[in-house]
Amino acid sequence: MKSIVWFIQASAVLAQTNAPTGAPTVTRPCTCANIHGAILSCAGQGLHSVPNFDEWPCPKAVKGLVYINFQRNELESLSFLGNDPTLYAGLQTMLLKNNRIESFDLDNFSLPNLFELNLESNGMKNFKWETFGAQAPKLQHLFLEDNLLPGFQGPFNGIPGLRNIHLQNNRFLEFDSRILSSLPSLVYIDVGSNNISQISNVEYAASISLESIYLGTNELTEFPAPFASIP
């Protein structure tokens, strides 16, 4: 996956480097390539919906995508996933930062190979935690910072492979440590810059693999002892 990420970032940097000083910003067209699987980048296009696959500039040989970059658009839902399930079923990376997705719900759709999901800065108010673990069992990196999430709503069945989760700059009032027991592979969590004034059920922090937790810029007046050994 590193080569895929580098390809898109390097292309963006090259485009900026070659632009004349003072030149107006030019919206780059969507690009599609086949590097260890098909990647599709369509960032900053003002999309309100995702067109059908046959409208993308992808090689005809492409049968499925492993990487999509739809950052900085106007998407409000993930309904496009259901338009062609075989196309998206193999997704490993999904970048949806800076859209308008207020509620994240995969409905009956599954992403069995998803490794990284970025939903930063969407104004998101609801994330369907109770079913997401079963729908994306291989997820390791989840970015949900700069949203409007009030906490872990509803029952939480866990995401077994999740290693990193970013939840800073949301609207958490409390951090219930029981969530950690549902994330057995978690090594890093950031819940800084919320409004957390209480950490409950701290005994659940004793038997986890967590290596780092960030709780800065909250309303806490004390730091629970079980977390003291975690950097």
Secondary structure, DSSP 8 states (H G I E B T S, - for coil): -HHHHHHHHHHHHHHHHTS-TT--------EEEESSSEEEE-TTS--SS---GGGS---TT---EEEEE--SS-----GGGGT-HHHHTT--EEE--SS---EE--TT---TT--EEE--SS---EE-HHHHHHHSTT--EEE--SS---SS-S-----TT--EEE--SS--SEEEGGGGGG-TT--EEE--SS---EEE-GGGGGGS---EEE--SS--SS--GGGTT--
